[in-house]
Amino acid sequence: MKIHLQAILLVSLTLISLSGFFLYRGITQHKENIDHILQLEEQNFDELAKQIQHNSFDSYQATLNDFVHFNQSLIPALVTQNQQLLRQSTIPFFKHEQSKNPDFLQLRFFLADGTSFLSMNPDYSLTIPQKALHVALEERKKLAGFQWIQGEVYYQIVQPIFSPDGKKLGTVALYLGIERELQLFELELHSPAAIYIVASQADKDLTLSGNIKKFGDFIIMTEQFPIFQKLPSDLNLMKHRQRVHIDDKWYVLHQPPMLKNFLGEHIGGIILLNDITQEVKKVKQYVLSSLLFTGGILTVTLLVLHFSFRWLLRRLENSKQKLQNTVELLGEEIQEKKEAQLLLKQAHDKLDQRVKERTQELGQANLQLKSSNKKLKSLDKLKDDFLAMVTHELRTPMVSILGYADTLQECKLSWEEQKKFTEIIIDEGERLSALIDNILDMSSLDSGQLDFTFKDVELDEIINTAVRAVEGSLIKTGNLKIEAPQTNIHFVGDFGRITQVIINLLGNAIKFSPEVGRITLSVESKSDFFTLKISDQGPGIPEDQLQQIFQKFQQVKAKDRKVKGTGLGLTISQGIIEAHQGQIWAENREEGALFCFTLPLQLAG
């Protein structure tokens, strides 16, 4: 594409973008104006609805209450069920209210059993829900709400009536029409208004009438304003500020649910059609004038640019020819310099590549050397730790065994002393044997060579085997008991190693438990794993040692110095559980310590 065409295109796109931006801003401002108008209309609607509710409906609750309390003939008439007396005492009030408000349609009395007793206006055979009459009497309170009766909506107030001694005499119901209030909405807001109701609340005769239109679960009464018949049938009546197009005009629906029945349920409301045709026309006129203005400016600009660029390009062509002649003279020299630079660059690239390759090889060799040194240091440390551990941990039981053996051999001791020293030698021998087993297991864990035989095993069998293994220790302690559950759990694991873990945890619990106490095993099973918990009634674990007890040669510092151990059992148990893809941890409770481990039912991988 030629340069002048590119420049013209760029300027055109810039003008179009600016015009689009200002057009968007203008449309947005018009939309905000429409939203502001609608918001004011909604506020006026809501305020008018509150005023009408207060002045036209709520005020009659006090009026009816005064009528019941100040009509001295009312209670005697209901007690004696004297219709004539009740009618004569009610006529002045009824005629006075009808003269004030044409919508005051009916005043009706009911007995305590809900039977209709007296209707002040026979022209209106208006009913009322028996439930409302019952609730008003039982709860001794006034009820008010809207109700659909024979295709019309009425506002009803039910006032319970009681004798001086509190006996239920009946109820009086007041009926008000809402036609005048609907007209007031239309006059004040200058918009057509209609009543909409929930379809389930409507009478069957109403649903067959030609003066209604159904929208899903709602029905609109269209008798006074046929414009509502023109609304599309698929209209979502509850959508906020929905716009509709009727007879070349634009409207916005406003329909708050304001009609409630005696139970406080929304049964319908009043719907308004706000005419926004003028505002929509203003937006369209603004868009059209903006497009015409933009088109005119764009046309003039393109013409000016076209002729300006033609004159400028002729001058540039002359300068270009002169420049080409100069370039041709310098072309050969420039080509030679380029070839020399290319050769120099190739030589530099080869040298740079060789340096990178040698540097990379040296770096890899250095990393391998560091890794080897690290492994050697780790092996040396493992060796030193192992030798130090063997020297320290094996010496104590061996010295004890030799000392008590010499005493037995050289001294004349009583039978009780000989038995005591023999038991000590056996205990120390068992401790030495356990220490050697733990050292071998610990060494195998550190080197990753501890053998496991994974197969399907039964948790109950493992628990029973472990409990039997520590029964000898229980006999020595006295009245210490172990409580173990029945689980019926099967999982994949090493029978002997998991048994070893439970024996270690039970042994710790026995060591730190009082002579009279209880050790409890419990199991929680989930869909793909289980958790085994062992709790004792011992002194617990100091908080500063909870995170260290699973490290090598770490033991809880107990107040009882007779509690002995190798400091390897929990470390080995942790290694076994982690090899089974599980977790092990310790906690403190109010009564002793709690050790837990979790294992999956199936091993991953």
C-alpha positions in Angstrom: 0.0 0.0 0.0 1.3 3.5 -0.9 2.5 5.8 1.8 -0.1 8.5 1.2 -2.9 5.9 1.3 -1.6 4.5 4.6 -1.5 8.0 6.1 -5.1 8.7 4.9 -6.2 5.4 6.4 -4.5 6.1 9.7 -6.1 9.6 10.0 -9.5 8.1 9.0 -9.3 5.4 11.7 -8.3 8.0 14.3 -11.3 10.2 13.4 -13.6 7.2 13.5 -12.2 6.2 16.8 -12.7 9.6 18.3 -16.2 9.9 16.9 -17.0 6.5 18.3 -15.7 7.5 21.7 -17.8 10.7 21.8 -20.8 8.8 20.4 -20.4 6.2 23.2 -20.2 9.0 25.9 -23.2 10.7 24.5 -25.3 7.5 24.5 -24.1 6.7 28.0 -25.2 10.1 29.2 -28.6 9.7 27.6 -28.9 6.3 29.2 -28.0 7.7 32.6 -30.7 10.4 32.1 -33.3 7.7 31.3 -32.2 5.7 34.4 -32.4 8.9 36.5 -35.9 9.6 35.2 -37.0 5.9 35.9 -35.5 6.1 39.4 -37.5 9.2 40.2 -40.6 7.6 38.8 -40.0 4.5 41.0 -39.4 6.7 44.0 -42.7 8.6 43.3 -44.4 5.3 42.8 -43.1 3.9 46.1 -43.9 7.1 48.1 -47.4 7.3 46.6 -48.0 3.6 47.4 -46.9 4.2 51.0 -49.2 7.2 51.3 -52.2 5.4 49.8 -51.5 2.4 52.1 -51.4 4.7 55.1 -54.2 7.1 54.3 -56.6 4.8 52.5 -56.2 1.4 54.2 -54.2 1.5 57.4 -56.3 4.3 58.9 -59.4 2.1 58.7 -57.8 -0.3 61.2 -58.1 2.3 63.9 -61.6 3.3 62.6 -62.8 -0.3 62.9 -61.2 -0.6 66.4 -63.0 2.5 67.6 -66.3 1.3 66.2 -66.0 -2.0 68.1 -65.0 -0.4 71.4 -67.5 2.5 71.5 -70.6 0.8 70.1 -72.4 -0.1 73.3 -75.0 -2.1 71.6 -72.6 -4.3 69.7 -71.8 -6.8 72.5 -75.4 -7.3 73.7 -76.6 -7.8 70.1 -74.0 -10.6 69.5 -74.6 -12.2 72.9 -78.4 -12.4 72.2 -77.8 -12.8 68.5 -80.2 -10.0 67.8 -79.7 -9.0 64.1 -82.1 -6.0 64.3 -80.3 -4.4 67.3 -77.0 -5.0 65.6 -78.1 -3.4 62.3 -79.7 -0.4 64.0 -76.5 0.3 66.0 -74.3 -0.1 63.0 -76.2 1.9 60.3 -75.0 5.4 61.4 -71.4 4.3 61.3 -71.8 2.4 58.0 -73.6 5.3 56.2 -71.1 7.9 57.6 -68.1 5.9 56.3 -69.8 5.3 52.9 -70.4 9.0 52.4 -66.7 9.7 53.2 -65.3 6.9 51.0 -67.2 5.3 48.0 -64.8 2.4 48.2 -66.2 1.5 51.7 -68.2 -1.4 50.3 -69.2 -3.8 53.0 -69.3 -4.3 56.8 -70.1 -7.9 57.8 -70.4 -9.7 61.1 -69.6 -13.3 61.9 -70.3 -15.5 64.9 -67.6 -17.2 66.8 -67.9 -20.4 64.8 -67.4 -18.5 61.5 -71.1 -18.4 60.5 -72.1 -15.2 58.7 -74.5 -13.3 61.0 -75.2 -9.8 59.4 -74.2 -8.1 56.1 -74.7 -4.4 56.0 -74.7 -4.2 52.2 -76.5 -7.2 50.6 -75.4 -6.0 47.1 -71.9 -7.3 47.9 -71.8 -11.0 48.9 -68.1 -10.8 49.7 -66.5 -13.7 51.5 -63.6 -13.9 53.9 -61.2 -16.9 54.6 -62.4 -19.0 57.6 -58.8 -19.3 58.6 -58.6 -15.5 59.0 -61.7 -15.5 61.3 -60.2 -18.4 63.3 -56.8 -16.8 63.7 -58.2 -13.4 64.7 -60.2 -15.0 67.5 -57.6 -17.5 68.7 -54.7 -15.0 68.7 -56.9 -12.1 69.8 -55.5 -9.7 67.2 -56.7 -7.7 64.3 -55.8 -9.1 60.8 -55.6 -7.1 57.5 -54.7 -7.9 53.9 -55.8 -8.0 50.3 -57.9 -10.8 48.8 -59.2 -11.7 45.4 -63.0 -12.2 45.5 -65.1 -12.8 42.4 -62.6 -11.3 40.0 -61.9 -8.2 42.1 -59.3 -7.3 44.7 -60.4 -5.9 48.1 -58.7 -4.8 51.2 -60.1 -6.6 54.3 -59.8 -5.9 58.0 -60.9 -8.5 60.5 -61.5 -7.4 64.2 -62.2 -10.0 66.9 -65.0 -9.2 69.4 -65.0 -10.4 73.0 -67.4 -10.1 75.9 -66.2 -8.2 79.1 -65.3 -11.6 80.6 -63.2 -12.5 77.6 -65.6 -14.9 75.9 -65.3 -15.1 72.1 -68.4 -13.5 70.5 -67.4 -13.2 66.9 -65.7 -11.0 64.3 -66.5 -8.0 62.2 -65.0 -7.7 58.7 -64.6 -4.4 56.8 -64.2 -4.5 52.9 -62.6 -1.7 50.9 -62.3 -1.5 47.1 -59.1 -0.3 45.5 -60.5 1.2 42.2 -60.1 4.8 43.4 -56.5 4.1 44.6 -55.6 2.6 41.2 -57.0 5.8 39.5 -54.9 7.9 41.8 -51.8 6.1 40.6 -52.7 6.9 37.0 -53.5 10.6 37.7 -50.4 11.3 39.9 -47.9 9.3 37.8 -49.4 10.0 34.3 -49.0 6.3 33.4 -51.5 3.5 32.7 -51.8 1.2 35.7 -53.3 -2.3 36.1 -53.5 -4.9 38.7 -51.4 -8.1 38.4 -51.9 -11.2 40.6 -50.4 -14.6 41.1 -52.3 -17.0 38.9 -52.8 -19.5 41.7 -54.7 -16.8 43.7 -57.2 -16.0 40.8 -60.7 -17.4 40.6 -61.4 -19.9 37.8 -64.0 -17.5 36.3 -61.4 -14.8 36.2 -58.9 -17.0 34.2 -61.6 -17.5 31.5 -62.4 -13.8 31.2 -61.4 -11.8 28.2 -60.2 -8.9 30.3 -57.0 -10.6 31.5 -53.7 -11.6 30.1 -51.5 -14.3 31.5 -47.7 -14.0 31.8 -46.3 -17.2 33.2 -47.3 -17.4 36.9 -49.0 -14.0 36.8 -52.2 -12.5 35.4 -52.8 -8.8 34.5 -56.3 -7.3 34.7 -56.6 -5.3 31.4 -60.2 -4.1 31.5 -59.4 -0.3 31.9 -56.3 -0.1 29.8 -56.3 -2.4 26.7 -52.7 -1.5 26.1 -51.7 -4.2 28.5 -53.3 -6.8 26.1 -50.6 -5.8 23.6 -47.7 -6.9 25.9 -45.8 -9.9 24.5 -47.0 -13.2 26.1 -43.4 -14.4 26.8 -42.7 -11.2 28.9 -40.9 -11.9 32.2 -43.1 -9.8 34.4 -40.7 -9.8 37.3 -37.6 -8.5 35.4 -36.5 -5.1 36.7 -37.0 -2.1 34.4 -37.9 -4.2 31.4 -38.4 -2.3 28.2 -41.3 -3.1 25.8 -42.2 -1.7 22.3 -45.9 -1.2 21.7 -47.5 0.8 18.8 -44.2 2.6 17.9 -43.7 3.6 21.6 -41.3 2.5 24.2 -42.3 1.7 27.8 -40.6 0.6 30.9 -42.4 -1.8 33.3 -42.5 -1.0 37.1 -44.2 -3.6 39.2 -43.3 -3.9 42.9 -45.1 -6.7 44.8 -47.2 -4.5 47.2 -50.4 -6.6 47.8 -50.2 -9.0 50.7 -52.9 -11.3 52.1 -53.7 -12.0 55.8 -50.7 -14.3 56.0 -48.2 -11.7 54.7 -47.8 -13.4 51.4 -47.4 -11.4 48.2 -50.4 -12.1 46.0 -49.9 -9.4 43.4 -49.4 -5.7 42.9 -49.9 -2.7 40.6 -48.0 -2.5 37.4 -47.2 0.8 35.6 -46.1 1.4 32.0 -43.7 4.4 32.0 -43.6 6.0 28.6 -39.9 6.7 27.6 -40.6 7.2 23.9 -39.3 10.8 23.9 -36.1 9.8 25.7 -35.5 7.0 23.2 -36.1 9.4 20.3 -33.5 11.8 21.7 -30.9 9.0 21.8 -31.7 8.0 18.2 -31.6 11.7 17.0 -28.3 12.1 18.8 -26.8 9.0 17.2 -28.0 10.1 13.7 -26.7 13.6 14.0 -23.4 12.4 15.4 -23.0 10.0 12.5 -23.9 12.7 9.9 -21.4 15.1 11.5 -18.7 12.5 11.6 -19.3 11.5 8.0 -19.0 15.1 6.9 -15.9 15.8 8.8 -14.3 12.6 7.6 -15.2 13.4 3.9 -13.7 16.9 4.1 -10.6 15.6 5.9 -10.0 12.8 3.3 -10.3 15.3 0.4 -7.8 17.7 2.0 -5.4 14.9 2.7 -5.6 13.4 -0.7 -4.7 16.6 -2.6 -2.0 17.6 0.0 -0.3 14.2 -0.3 -0.3 14.3 -4.1 1.6 17.6 -4.1 4.0 16.4 -1.4 4.6 13.1 -3.1 5.7 14.8 -6.4 8.3 16.7 -4.4 9.4 13.6 -2.7 9.8 11.7 -6.0 12.3 14.2 -7.2 14.3 14.0 -3.9 14.1 10.2 -4.1 15.7 10.1 -7.6 18.6 12.2 -6.4 19.1 10.0 -3.4 19.1 6.8 -5.4 21.9 8.1 -7.6 24.0 8.8 -4.5 23.2 5.4 -3.0 24.3 3.6 -6.2 27.7 5.3 -6.0 28.2 4.1 -2.4 26.7 0.7 -2.9 29.9 -1.2 -3.8 31.8 0.1 -0.8 29.0 -0.6 1.6 28.7 -4.2 0.2 32.4 -4.8 0.8 32.1 -3.6 4.4 29.1 -5.8 5.0 31.0 -8.9 3.7 33.9 -8.1 6.1 31.6 -7.6 9.0 29.9 -10.9 8.2 33.2 -12.8 8.3 34.1 -11.1 11.6 30.7 -12.0 13.1 31.0 -15.6 12.1 34.4 -15.9 13.7 33.2 -14.3 16.9 30.1 -16.6 17.0 32.3 -19.7 16.7 34.6 -18.5 19.5 31.6 -17.6 21.7 30.0 -21.0 21.1 33.3 -22.8 22.1 33.5 -20.8 25.3 29.9 -21.5 26.2 30.4 -25.3 25.6 33.6 -25.4 27.7 31.9 -23.3 30.5 28.9 -25.6 30.5 31.1 -28.7 30.7 33.1 -27.2 33.6 29.9 -26.3 35.5 28.5 -29.8 35.1 31.8 -31.3 36.4 31.7 -28.9 39.3 28.1 -29.9 40.2 29.0 -33.6 40.1 32.0 -32.9 42.4 29.9 -31.0 44.9 27.3 -33.8 44.9 29.9 -36.4 45.5 31.4 -34.4 48.3 28.0 -33.9 49.9 27.3 -37.7 49.7 30.7 -38.5 51.3 30.1 -36.0 54.1 26.6 -37.5 54.7 28.0 -41.0 54.8 30.7 -39.9 57.3 28.1 -38.3 59.5 25.9 -41.4 59.4 28.9 -43.5 60.4 29.8 -41.2 63.3 26.2 -41.0 64.5 25.9 -44.7 64.4 29.1 -45.4 66.3 28.3 -42.8 68.9 24.8 -44.2 69.4 26.1 -47.8 69.7 28.8 -46.8 72.2 26.3 -44.8 74.4 23.2 -46.9 74.2 24.7 -50.3 74.4 27.1 -49.5 77.3 24.4 -48.8 79.9 22.4 -52.1 79.8 25.6 -54.1 79.4 27.3 -52.5 82.5 24.1 -53.2 84.5 23.9 -56.8 83.4 27.6 -57.5 84.2 27.4 -55.7 87.5 24.4 -57.6 88.8 25.8 -60.9 87.4 29.1 -60.4 89.4 27.0 -59.6 92.5 25.0 -62.9 92.1 28.3 -64.8 91.6 30.4 -63.4 94.4 27.9 -62.5 97.2 25.7 -64.6 99.4 22.3 -63.3 98.8 18.9 -64.2 100.0 16.4 -65.8 97.6 14.4 -62.6 97.3 17.6 -60.6 96.4 18.7 -63.2 93.9 15.2 -63.1 92.3 15.2 -59.3 92.2 18.8 -59.2 90.6 17.8 -61.9 88.1 14.7 -59.9 87.1 16.8 -56.8 86.6 19.3 -58.7 84.5 16.4 -60.1 82.4 14.9 -56.6 82.0 18.2 -55.1 81.0 18.8 -58.0 78.6 15.4 -57.5 77.0 16.1 -53.8 76.8 19.5 -54.6 75.2 17.8 -56.9 72.7 15.1 -54.3 71.9 17.9 -51.7 71.5 19.8 -53.9 69.0 16.6 -54.6 67.1 15.8 -50.8 67.0 19.4 -50.0 65.9 19.2 -52.5 63.1 15.8 -51.2 62.0 17.0 -47.6 62.3 20.1 -48.4 60.2 17.9 -50.1 57.5 15.5 -47.0 57.5 18.4 -44.6 57.1 19.8 -46.6 54.2 16.4 -47.2 52.6 16.8 -51.0 53.0 14.1 -51.8 55.5 12.1 -54.7 54.1 8.3 -54.6 53.8 5.8 -57.3 52.7 2.6 -55.5 51.5 -0.6 -57.6 51.3 -4.2 -57.5 52.4 -4.3 -57.6 56.2 -7.0 -57.3 58.9 -6.7 -54.5 61.4 -8.5 -56.4 64.2 -5.9 -59.2 64.0 -3.0 -56.7 64.1 -4.5 -55.0 67.2 -5.1 -58.3 69.0 -1.5 -59.5 68.3 -0.1 -56.2 69.6 -2.2 -56.3 72.8 -1.1 -59.9 73.5 2.5 -58.9 73.0 2.3 -56.3 75.8 0.1 -58.4 78.3 3.2 -59.3 80.3 3.9 -55.6 81.0 0.3 -55.2 82.0 0.6 -58.0 84.6 3.6 -56.2 86.2 1.8 -52.8 86.4 -1.1 -54.1 88.3 -4.6 -52.8 87.5 -3.8 -51.2 84.2 -6.4 -52.1 81.4 -6.3 -51.9 77.6 -9.6 -51.2 75.8 -9.5 -52.2 72.1 -12.3 -52.0 69.5 -13.6 -54.3 66.8 -13.2 -52.6 63.4 -13.7 -55.2 60.5 -11.2 -53.0 58.5 -9.0 -54.6 55.8 -6.2 -52.7 54.2 -2.9 -53.3 52.2 0.1 -53.2 54.5 2.9 -55.1 56.3 1.4 -57.1 59.1 4.5 -57.3 61.2 5.6 -53.7 60.8 2.2 -52.2 61.6 2.1 -54.6 64.6 5.5 -53.3 65.6 4.2 -49.7 65.5 1.2 -50.5 67.7 3.4 -52.4 70.2 5.8 -49.3 70.4 2.9 -47.0 71.0 1.3 -49.3 73.6 4.6 -49.8 75.3 5.0 -46.0 75.6 1.5 -45.7 77.0 2.2 -48.5 79.6 5.4 -46.8 80.7 3.8 -43.4 81.4 0.4 -44.7 82.8 -0.4 -44.9 86.5 -0.6 -48.4 88.1 -4.4 -48.1 88.1 -5.7 -46.7 84.8 -6.9 -47.3 81.3 -5.3 -47.3 77.8 -7.9 -46.8 75.0 -7.5 -47.8 71.4 -10.1 -46.2 69.0 -10.5 -46.3 65.2 -12.2 -43.8 62.8 -12.8 -45.2 59.3 -13.4 -43.1 56.2 -14.0 -44.1 52.6 -10.4 -44.5 51.6 -8.4 -44.3 54.9 -8.6 -45.0 58.7 -7.1 -43.3 61.8 -6.0 -45.3 64.9 -5.7 -43.5 68.2 -4.0 -44.7 71.4 -4.7 -42.6 74.6 -3.4 -43.0 78.1 -4.0 -41.4 81.5 -0.4 -40.5 82.1 1.2 -37.1 82.7 1.1 -36.1 79.0 3.9 -34.7 76.8 5.5 -31.3 77.5 4.5 -28.8 74.8 8.2 -28.0 74.0 8.8 -31.7 73.3 5.8 -32.5 71.0 7.8 -31.7 67.8 11.0 -33.5 68.9 9.8 -36.9 70.2 9.9 -38.5 66.7 13.6 -37.6 66.3 16.4 -40.1 67.0 17.3 -40.7 70.7 14.6 -38.2 71.9 12.7 -39.3 75.0 10.1 -37.5 77.1 11.7 -36.1 80.2 9.5 -37.9 82.8 9.4 -37.0 86.5 9.6 -40.8 87.1 13.3 -41.7 86.5 12.4 -45.4 86.3 10.9 -44.8 82.8 13.5 -46.0 80.4 13.7 -46.3 76.6 16.0 -46.2 73.6 14.7 -43.1 72.0 14.4 -44.9 68.7 10.9 -46.5 68.9 8.9 -43.5 67.7 11.5 -42.7 65.0 11.2 -46.2 63.6 7.4 -46.1 63.9 7.3 -42.8 61.9 9.5 -44.4 59.2 7.2 -47.5 59.0 4.0 -45.3 58.8 5.5 -43.0 56.1 6.6 -46.1 54.1 2.8 -47.0 54.1 2.0 -43.5 52.8 0.5 -42.5 56.1 1.1 -39.9 58.9 1.8 -40.2 62.6 1.6 -37.5 65.3 1.1 -36.9 69.0 -1.2 -34.6 71.0 -2.0 -33.7 74.6 -5.4 -34.2 76.2 -6.8 -33.3 79.5 -6.0 -36.8 80.8 -2.7 -37.9 79.3 -1.2 -38.2 75.9 -2.8 -39.2 72.5 -0.8 -40.9 69.7 -2.5 -41.2 66.3 -1.6 -42.5 62.9 -3.5 -42.5 59.6 -3.1 -45.2 56.8 -4.8 -45.5 53.4 -6.8 -48.6 52.6 -5.0 -49.0 49.3 -1.4 -47.9 48.5 -1.0 -45.4 45.6 1.3 -46.3 42.7 
